[in-house]
Amino acid sequence: MNKSELVSALSMKSEVSKKDSEKVLKAFEEVVKEELANGGKIQLVGFGTFDVIERAARVGRNPQTGEEMQISASKSPRFKAGKVLKDAVNA
């Protein structure tokens, strides 16, 4: 499912226009981005949790040459599925 298909599905489920569904989806994306950028965490009980993990600096290898290279520390967004979502997928 791509973004336009998601907007259509949201529109049908919520019985609002596609334009309004797209606005809500964009607002959700912006809120999640802003909260994670500020180091926050979003918990949707039963659905899952959005948070940020920090990866330490490490030494890696260039796959073409085998040469060692330094990989700098970084932050990465993560989503952990909640129990209700896991159960729905495995049903």
Secondary structure as GFF3:
##gff-version 3
##sequence-region A 1 91
A	DSSP	alpha_helix	3	14	.	.	.	ID=ss1
A	DSSP	alpha_helix	18	37	.	.	.	ID=ss2
A	DSSP	beta_strand	42	44	.	.	.	ID=ss3
A	DSSP	beta_strand	48	55	.	.	.	ID=ss4
A	DSSP	beta_strand	58	61	.	.	.	ID=ss5
A	DSSP	beta_strand	68	71	.	.	.	ID=ss6
A	DSSP	beta_strand	74	81	.	.	.	ID=ss7
A	DSSP	alpha_helix	83	90	.	.	.	ID=ss8
###
